[in-house]
Amino acid sequence: MMRFTRHIRIQLLPGVNRLRRLQPAAREPCSLLIGQTPPEMTKSKTNALCYMCDQAATTGEHVPPRSFFPKSKRVNLWKVPSCEDHNNDNKMDVEYVRGVIATQLGTNATAQRVLEVSMRSWDYRPALFKRTFHDLEPVLINGKESGAFSFDLPRVKSVMSAVARALAYRDFGRQFMGKWRVLCATLGSRKPTPGWDKVRDLLTQASYDPIPTPVPDVFEYGIHRTKPVGFIYRLVFYGGFVVFAWPVLAKRESGGV
Ligand SMILES: [Zn+2]
């Protein structure tokens, strides 16, 4: 089966010097709720707010999305409190993102299984396949034939922001509804943006405390604490697709982390 490779369109994050915060710094002991059930999850549902908005939670949203997991691995998955809207509003984006991540070289055998699901879906909907890989072109990677295509980066970032918000809700027991920065480290660019490699290197070289996840071959992640407050997540999908995400904390928010 054809596997595609590193694609291609990236955006440099605004405010590169913001990343100076990532320089190795004294590590603070982690006094948070990392890996534990946040208080909201133990209260009655009527007390919990949605992880994405101020509506009452009436359901639970999987994090990462349930469709990222092969059917045989959908056991003990994590959920966060969610309103109906935010449990359903990004299904097409999630399907898109799952499919394009699973095509990436460097991802594992579980990605291959998930890709087969996407391939079936593309078989039924050739127009969707065409749209997804509209500019696919052959490339050689280490002498082997592969392909490259452009990601719909806003969609990827939208899904990854939601995943990161849900993780933060779970880890810290409160909402992070402000803006998040998302950087897809696995992606390449047809037109490299000055500074991109440096940003990626800074993020990659930081150390991340690993947090155990239910199905690590689908999703694992770690956290890097930054000073004076704040944190960065390193998310890894299918053992090889790496995303960094961090909240841009408003002043009023910064005291609580
Ligand atoms: Zn909501």
Residues whose N, C-alpha, C, O or C-beta is under 5 A from the ligand:
A	BS01	ZN	C50 M52 C53 Q55 C83 H86
